[in-house]
């Protein structure tokens, strides 16, 4: 077992130190939506309504990195997620 060690300050966190890259499937989705702004596209059929709701929220809020460069809308119908690109922020 490691010995307890008192510190005056915490060491710097590695979190946020290495920027993440957007997932390739999200980049493809965002590119498809940008080709036809303001048109709805079914982007995913999820296994559950809660998974679809979560994905729609992540698209709208920019939690998915590929969706941070503009304004997106997303809606859910049962397990299907529909989204559209509305333009630059």
N, C-alpha and C positions, 0 to 999 in steps of 0.2 A: 504494500500500500504506500502511496506517495505521502511524503511528509507535508504537513500544512505549512503554507508560506504566506506571510502577510505582505500586502502590496499597498503602496500609497496611491497608486493609480492603476487602472486596468490597462492591460496591453491593448493596442489598437485592434479593432475587429477586422476580420477578413471579409465580413459581409459587405457587399457593395464594392469591394476592392476590385473584383474581376467582373466587368460588365457582361451581362448575359446577352446572348443572341436570340432573336425571335425564332420560334419553331418554324421549320420549312413549310409545314402544312398551313400554318397561320399566314405566312407570307403569301402563299398561293391564294388563299381565300381573300385576303385584302387586295391582291392584284386583280382578281376577278371582279370584285366589287367596284374597284376604281375604273374599270373599263366602261361601265355603264352607271354613272352616278345617278342617284335617286331611284334606281330600279331595285326591286327586292330580289334576292336570290336565296334559295334554300341551301344553307352552308353545311348543315350537319343534321343527321338523324341520331339522336342520343338514345341510350338504353332506358332512360327514365325521364319523366317530366322535371324532376329536380335537377338532373344533370343538364337538361336543356336550358332551364332557367339560369343556372350558374354560368353556362357558356354565354348566353345572351348578355348577362350582366358584365362578364369579363370583356366582351367585345365593346359594349357601350362605354365602360369606364376606362378602357385602355389598359386593363390589367395584362392582357395579351400584348406583348411588345409590338407586334406587327400592326396593331390598331391604334397606335399613339399619334400618327402623323396627320390625322384629320378627324372629322366628326362622323361617327357611325351610329346608326339606329339598329336595334335588334328586337325581334319579337319571337314569341314561342307559341306554337300550336301543337298541343300534346307533346310529342317527343321531338318535334322538328324545330330547328332554329332557322329563322329567316333574318337576313341582315341587308343593310344598304349603306352605301357611302354617300354622305351629304356634302362633302367638300372639305376644304382646309379650315382649320380652327381659326 
